[in-house]
Amino acid sequence: MRILGRQANALVVFLLVGLMAGALVGYGTRPEKIAEIRIGPINIEVQGRNIARSQDGELTSTQAEHIAIFTLIGGLIGLGLGFAIQRGKIRL
């Protein structure tokens, strides 16, 4: 696999891409304090305990765990794709 004119290991490339994608998805879907769903006349509101951001704007431990789980899942998917490409089962 060639990236920017250099030979790159597909396993490492897809692992890194999977980790970054998982982290972005995890950060984008992190739980907030209040979740609200409105469908026509139906209004559903869910409030969690100790899930909101801290006072100084940093992530809470629950949000950090959520992001870490998504990052690991993305890394595993990327690792699997890297192995499949390395063994020639998938062609780019």
RATAGI-V248511 format. One record per pair of residues at least 4 apart in sequence whose ideal C-beta (glycine too) atoms are under 6 Angstrom apart, sorted by sequence separation. I is the first residue (numbers start at 1). GAP is how many residues later the second one is. D is the distance in whole Angstrom. If there is no record, write none. Layout:
# RATAGI-V248511
<<I;GAP;D> <I;GAP;D>>
This chain:
# RATAGI-V248511
<<10;4;6> <14;4;6> <54;4;5> <59;4;4> <3;5;5> <8;5;5> <38;5;5> <59;5;5> <84;5;5> <85;5;5> <54;6;6> <84;6;5> <1;7;5> <37;7;5> <1;9;5> <36;9;5> <35;11;5> <51;11;5> <34;13;5> <33;18;6> <33;19;3> <31;20;5> <30;33;4> <30;36;5> <26;40;6> <27;40;5> <26;41;4> <26;44;3> <25;45;5> <26;45;6> <22;48;5> <23;48;5> <22;49;4> <22;51;6> <19;52;6> <22;52;2> <21;53;5> <19;55;6> <18;56;4> <19;56;4> <18;57;5> <18;59;5> <15;60;6> <18;60;2> <17;61;5> <15;63;5> <14;64;4> <15;64;5> <14;67;5> <15;67;6> <14;68;4> <11;71;4> <10;72;5> <10;75;4> <11;75;6> <10;76;5>>
